[in-house]
Amino acid sequence: MKKAALHNLGCKVNSYETEAMQQMLENAGYEIVAFSDKADVYIINTCSVTNMADRKSRQMLHKAKHKNPDSVVVATGCYAQTKEDEALLDPAIDIVIGNNQKHELINRLDMFFGDSSNNAAVADINNEPQEYEELFLSKTAEHARAFIKVQDGCNQFCSYCIIPYARGRVRSRKLKNVLAEVVRLVDNGFKEIVLTGIHLSSYGVDLENGENLLKLIQEVHKIEGLERIRLGSLEPKIVTEEFVENIAKLPKMCPHFHLSLQSGCDATLKRMNRKYTTEEYIKGCELLRKYFKHPAITTDVIVGFPGEDENEFSVTKQFLKDVHFYKMHVFKYSPRRGTRAESMPNQVDEQVKTRRSAELIELDHQMSKEYRDFYIGTQKQALIEEKVTIDGKDYYTGYTMEYVKIAVESEEDLINQIVTGKIIKEIADDIYLLKR
């Protein structure tokens, strides 16, 4: 029996695809071992969102070949897609599989073991019409929460982003296939589903019968045994009155919304080629707060985008305070080869980016603690995910529907159970004691 090891780089969509490839390998008779172990086959699902991601992908591919020079090393994912020629010339890489071709994994391995001259499966993802690539899961590495990929590709072409070239145009998974996978996962004990995609808000634009993200959520909500639905990253323009009013009627819907922002300054947003204004963005936040009580609103922010002077940064910082997010993921702008922003004038000095990033991270800490402290003294439910030790004591930890992390003392195993209790106090960084 051949041994296979997998390593994932990048986003939750990549994670889903890596787990689907693991199940393909298991079904084909491979023994799955840890990536740190010696294996016959190494699968690295690569990322290409930044130049650094490309570099990390190459490092992991070389690391795999170093572990076992006789192994077959497979590069798949976004680096394999955008740097096909480079990957094919790399002596550490034996097989290159691009995006939308991961279903070819077992076939390509069989072909390689029979005739190693055929080692590439990379579609012209940007010029040839692509169907949604169906991959399937019946289990995940998570204990209680399962991420489900329902959409691929992006049509937005933000000026800093390579993803439309790495993933191609928007492709949506058929509703019936999503529902079938949710049923399988729920039957296997998962209580929470996270719907995710490269550009989740675009779900359904390529489908017929009026299928869209709202319809998908409503249909998933009907599945018996499912306790919670959480959403991946959303674009602000999907947050309409109709959308929010309807999802607010669904008891399983987690009031936790990641609304991609990137900048709180309209001039910067325009250079980024984002498709909304700050006025439209804040209206979406107001709608969420109108229909949900104290919803968790989280976001991404890029600092140091080309042309962002001190005034634009100040405008962004004030906007972030005005919205008052639960959490912010702060990134320093990193030039990405092949994007328009790479050649834009007025590139920002790295030291300036570092200072601005530190300012926003400090603001994030303040706002995040304010949001979490709101729940002290309130009754909340939490889905327990794991057992941990905090200051020498054992606790079971999990998350409320708003994604506040809690800890519970218990003699019994609580993993994958929903518990109810009062949030008492913060007992560790970002972790709050819940007393039943």
C-alpha positions in Angstrom: 0.0 0.0 0.0 1.4 3.4 -1.0 1.6 6.1 1.5 0.5 9.7 0.7 0.9 12.9 2.7 -0.9 16.2 2.0 -0.1 19.8 2.9 -2.4 22.8 2.4 -1.5 26.4 1.9 -3.9 29.3 1.6 -7.6 29.8 2.1 -10.6 27.7 3.3 -11.5 26.8 -0.3 -8.0 25.2 -0.6 -8.6 23.4 2.7 -11.8 21.9 1.4 -10.1 20.8 -1.8 -7.2 19.3 0.1 -9.6 17.2 2.3 -11.5 16.1 -0.8 -8.2 15.0 -2.4 -7.4 13.1 0.8 -10.7 11.2 0.5 -9.9 10.4 -3.1 -6.6 8.9 -2.1 -8.1 6.9 0.7 -10.8 5.5 -1.7 -8.0 4.6 -4.1 -6.2 2.5 -1.4 -3.5 5.0 -0.3 -2.5 5.1 3.4 -2.6 8.7 4.6 0.3 9.7 6.8 1.5 13.0 8.3 3.4 15.4 6.1 6.3 15.1 8.5 6.5 11.4 7.8 8.2 9.6 4.9 5.7 9.1 2.1 5.5 7.7 -1.5 3.4 10.6 -2.7 3.3 14.2 -1.4 0.4 16.5 -2.5 0.9 20.2 -1.9 -2.1 22.4 -2.5 -0.4 25.7 -3.2 -1.3 29.3 -2.8 -0.4 32.3 -5.1 -2.2 35.2 -3.5 1.1 37.0 -2.9 4.7 36.7 -4.1 5.5 35.3 -0.6 2.8 32.7 -1.1 4.5 31.6 -4.3 7.8 31.3 -2.4 6.2 29.3 0.5 4.6 27.0 -2.1 8.0 26.3 -3.7 9.6 25.8 -0.3 7.1 23.2 0.7 7.4 21.4 -2.6 11.2 21.2 -2.2 10.8 20.2 1.4 8.7 17.2 0.3 11.2 16.0 -2.2 14.0 16.4 0.3 12.1 14.1 2.8 12.1 11.3 0.2 14.0 11.9 -3.1 12.2 8.8 -4.5 8.7 10.2 -3.8 6.3 11.6 -6.3 5.7 15.3 -5.5 2.4 16.8 -6.8 2.0 20.6 -7.1 -1.6 21.5 -7.4 -3.6 24.7 -6.7 -3.0 28.3 -7.5 0.8 28.4 -7.8 0.6 25.4 -10.1 -2.0 27.2 -12.2 -0.3 30.6 -12.5 3.3 29.3 -12.7 2.8 26.2 -14.8 5.9 26.6 -16.9 8.1 27.3 -13.8 6.6 24.3 -12.0 7.2 22.0 -14.9 10.9 22.9 -15.0 11.3 22.4 -11.2 13.2 19.1 -10.6 11.5 18.8 -7.2 8.0 18.6 -8.9 6.9 15.4 -10.6 3.2 16.2 -11.4 1.5 19.6 -11.9 -2.3 19.8 -11.5 -4.0 23.2 -11.9 -7.3 24.5 -10.5 -10.4 22.8 -11.8 -8.4 19.7 -12.5 -8.0 18.2 -9.0 -10.5 15.5 -9.8 -7.7 14.2 -12.1 -5.4 13.4 -9.2 -5.7 9.6 -9.0 -5.7 9.3 -12.8 -2.5 11.4 -13.0 -0.8 9.4 -10.3 -1.7 6.1 -12.1 -0.4 7.5 -15.4 2.8 8.7 -13.7 3.5 5.4 -12.1 3.0 3.8 -15.5 4.7 6.4 -17.7 6.3 9.4 -16.0 6.4 11.4 -19.2 2.8 12.6 -18.8 2.9 14.9 -15.8 0.7 17.9 -16.3 -3.0 18.6 -16.0 -3.5 22.4 -16.2 -6.5 23.8 -18.1 -6.5 27.3 -19.7 -8.8 28.5 -16.9 -9.1 32.1 -18.2 -9.9 31.5 -21.9 -11.8 28.2 -22.0 -15.3 27.9 -20.5 -15.1 25.9 -17.3 -17.7 23.9 -15.5 -17.7 23.8 -11.7 -15.4 21.0 -10.6 -17.3 18.7 -8.3 -15.3 17.4 -5.4 -17.0 15.6 -2.5 -16.6 15.3 1.3 -18.2 13.1 3.9 -16.0 14.1 6.7 -13.5 16.9 7.5 -10.6 17.4 9.9 -12.8 19.6 12.0 -14.6 18.0 14.9 -17.9 20.0 14.8 -17.8 22.5 12.0 -17.5 21.6 8.3 -16.5 24.0 5.5 -18.3 23.4 2.2 -17.1 24.9 -1.1 -20.1 26.0 -3.1 -18.5 28.4 -5.6 -15.2 29.0 -7.5 -13.7 31.8 -9.5 -14.0 35.5 -9.5 -15.1 38.2 -12.0 -14.1 41.3 -10.0 -10.4 41.9 -11.1 -9.4 44.1 -8.1 -6.2 45.8 -9.1 -4.1 44.1 -6.4 -5.4 40.5 -6.9 -4.2 37.6 -8.9 -7.0 35.3 -7.9 -9.2 35.8 -11.1 -6.3 34.6 -13.1 -5.6 31.7 -10.8 -9.2 30.5 -10.4 -10.9 31.7 -13.6 -14.4 33.0 -13.9 -17.3 32.5 -11.5 -18.6 28.9 -11.4 -21.3 27.8 -9.0 -22.0 24.3 -7.6 -25.4 22.9 -8.3 -27.8 23.4 -5.4 -28.8 19.7 -5.3 -25.1 18.7 -4.9 -24.5 21.2 -2.1 -27.6 19.8 -0.3 -26.5 16.2 -0.7 -23.1 17.0 0.8 -24.6 18.8 3.7 -26.9 15.8 4.4 -23.8 13.5 4.3 -21.9 15.7 6.7 -24.8 16.1 9.1 -25.4 12.3 9.0 -21.7 12.0 10.1 -22.3 14.2 13.1 -21.4 17.7 12.0 -23.7 20.3 13.5 -22.4 23.5 11.8 -21.8 24.2 8.1 -19.8 27.1 6.7 -20.6 27.9 3.1 -17.5 29.2 1.4 -16.2 30.1 -2.0 -13.7 32.3 -3.8 -16.3 34.9 -4.3 -19.3 33.6 -2.3 -21.6 36.5 -3.1 -21.5 35.5 -6.8 -23.1 32.2 -6.1 -25.8 31.4 -8.7 -25.0 34.1 -11.3 -24.2 31.3 -13.7 -27.1 29.1 -12.7 -30.7 28.9 -13.9 -33.9 28.7 -12.0 -33.2 31.8 -9.9 -30.7 30.1 -7.7 -28.6 32.5 -5.7 -26.9 32.7 -2.3 -30.1 33.5 -0.4 -31.9 30.5 -2.0 -29.0 28.3 -1.1 -29.0 29.4 2.5 -32.8 28.9 2.8 -32.6 25.4 1.3 -29.6 24.3 3.5 -31.6 25.7 6.5 -34.3 23.0 5.9 -31.9 20.1 6.5 -32.9 18.2 9.6 -30.1 17.7 12.2 -28.2 20.8 11.1 -27.9 23.3 14.0 -25.9 26.2 12.5 -25.1 27.9 9.2 -22.2 30.3 8.9 -21.1 32.2 5.9 -17.6 32.8 4.4 -16.5 36.2 3.2 -19.2 38.4 1.6 -19.0 41.4 -0.7 -20.9 44.5 0.6 -23.3 44.8 -2.3 -25.0 41.5 -1.5 -26.2 43.0 1.9 -29.5 44.3 0.7 -32.7 44.7 2.7 -34.2 41.7 1.0 -31.2 39.5 1.7 -30.8 40.5 5.4 -34.5 40.5 6.2 -34.8 36.9 4.9 -31.7 35.4 6.5 -32.7 37.0 9.8 -35.8 34.8 9.8 -33.7 31.6 9.9 -32.9 30.5 13.5 -29.9 28.4 12.4 -28.2 31.5 10.8 -25.2 32.6 12.7 -25.2 36.4 13.2 -21.5 36.6 12.1 -20.7 38.3 8.8 -17.3 38.8 7.3 -17.8 41.8 4.9 -14.7 42.4 2.8 -13.7 46.1 3.0 -9.9 46.6 2.2 -10.0 50.4 2.7 -12.2 52.9 4.4 -11.3 55.7 1.9 -13.2 56.0 -1.4 -10.2 57.2 -3.3 -8.2 54.2 -2.3 -11.2 51.9 -3.1 -11.4 53.3 -6.6 -7.7 52.6 -7.3 -8.2 49.1 -5.9 -11.1 48.7 -8.4 -13.4 47.7 -5.6 -17.1 47.9 -6.7 -18.6 49.8 -3.8 -18.3 53.0 -1.8 -17.8 53.5 1.9 -21.4 54.9 2.0 -22.7 51.6 0.5 -20.6 49.6 2.9 -21.8 51.3 6.0 -25.4 51.0 4.9 -24.9 47.2 4.7 -23.6 47.2 8.3 -26.6 49.2 9.4 -29.0 46.7 7.8 -27.2 43.8 9.6 -27.6 45.7 12.9 -31.2 46.5 12.1 -32.2 42.8 11.7 -29.8 41.1 14.0 -29.1 41.9 17.7 -25.4 42.9 18.1 -24.1 40.9 15.1 -20.4 40.1 14.7 -19.1 42.1 11.7 -15.6 41.3 10.7 -13.5 42.5 7.8 -10.1 42.7 6.0 -8.1 45.9 5.6 -5.0 46.5 3.4 -2.6 49.2 4.5 0.0 50.9 2.3 -1.8 50.4 -1.0 -0.1 52.5 -3.7 -1.0 56.1 -3.4 -2.3 55.8 0.2 -1.0 59.0 1.8 -1.4 60.0 5.5 -4.7 61.6 4.8 -6.2 58.5 3.1 -5.0 56.3 5.9 -6.5 58.7 8.5 -9.8 58.6 6.6 -9.7 54.8 6.7 -8.8 54.6 10.4 -11.8 56.9 11.2 -14.1 54.8 9.1 -13.0 51.6 10.9 -13.8 53.3 14.2 -17.2 54.4 12.9 -18.2 50.9 11.8 -16.8 49.4 15.0 -15.9 45.9 13.8 -15.7 42.8 16.0 -12.5 41.7 14.3 -10.2 43.1 11.5 -7.6 41.1 9.6 -5.0 43.7 8.8 -2.6 43.1 5.8 0.3 45.2 4.6 0.0 45.7 0.8 2.3 43.3 -1.0 3.0 43.9 -4.7 1.9 40.9 -6.8 3.4 40.2 -10.1 0.9 40.2 -12.9 -1.5 42.8 -11.3 -2.1 46.4 -12.2 -1.2 47.6 -8.7 2.3 46.4 -9.0 3.2 49.1 -11.5 1.1 51.9 -9.9 3.0 55.1 -8.9 3.5 56.2 -5.3 4.4 52.8 -3.8 4.4 53.1 0.0 7.5 52.6 2.0 7.7 49.3 4.1 8.3 51.2 7.3 5.2 53.3 6.8 3.2 50.1 6.1 4.5 48.6 9.3 3.5 51.6 11.4 0.0 51.8 9.9 -0.5 48.1 10.4 0.5 48.3 14.0 -2.0 51.2 14.5 -4.9 49.2 13.1 -4.0 46.0 14.9 -4.1 48.0 18.2 -7.5 49.4 17.2 -8.6 45.9 16.4 -7.7 44.7 19.8 -9.6 47.5 21.5 -12.8 47.0 19.4 -12.7 43.2 19.6 -12.5 43.3 23.4 -15.4 45.8 23.6 -17.5 43.5 21.4 -16.8 40.4 23.4 -17.2 42.1 26.8 -20.8 43.0 25.7 -21.7 39.4 26.4 -20.4 39.1 30.0 -23.4 38.3 32.1 -25.6 37.0 29.2 -26.9 33.5 28.5 -25.4 32.1 25.3 -25.1 28.8 23.5 -21.8 27.4 22.3 -20.8 24.5 20.0 -17.8 22.8 21.7 -14.9 21.9 19.5 -11.9 20.8 21.6 -10.4 20.1 25.0 -7.6 22.5 26.0 -5.5 23.4 29.1 -5.5 27.0 30.4 -3.3 27.9 33.3 -3.0 24.2 34.3 -6.8 23.5 34.2 -8.7 21.5 31.6 -11.5 23.2 29.7 -13.7 22.4 26.7 -13.7 25.3 24.2 -16.0 26.3 21.4 -17.8 29.2 19.9 -21.1 31.1 20.2 -23.1 31.8 17.1 -21.4 35.2 17.1 -18.0 33.5 17.1 -17.0 34.5 20.6 -14.7 31.8 22.0 -15.8 30.3 25.3 -14.4 27.7 27.8 -16.4 25.3 29.9 -15.3 23.2 32.9 -16.7 19.7 32.7 -16.0 16.1 33.8 -17.8 14.7 30.8 -16.7 14.9 27.2 -18.5 17.9 25.6 -16.9 17.8 22.1 -19.5 18.4 19.3 -22.2 19.3 21.9 -24.1 22.5 22.1 -24.0 23.8 25.7 -25.9 26.7 27.3 -24.7 28.9 30.1 -23.8 32.4 31.3 -20.6 34.1 30.1 -18.7 35.1 33.3 -15.4 36.7 32.5 -12.3 36.6 30.2 -9.9 33.9 31.5 -7.3 34.0 28.7 -6.7 36.1 25.6 -10.0 36.2 23.7 -11.4 33.2 25.7 -14.4 33.7 28.1 -15.6 31.4 30.8 -19.1 30.0 30.3 -20.8 28.6 33.4 -23.6 26.1 32.9 
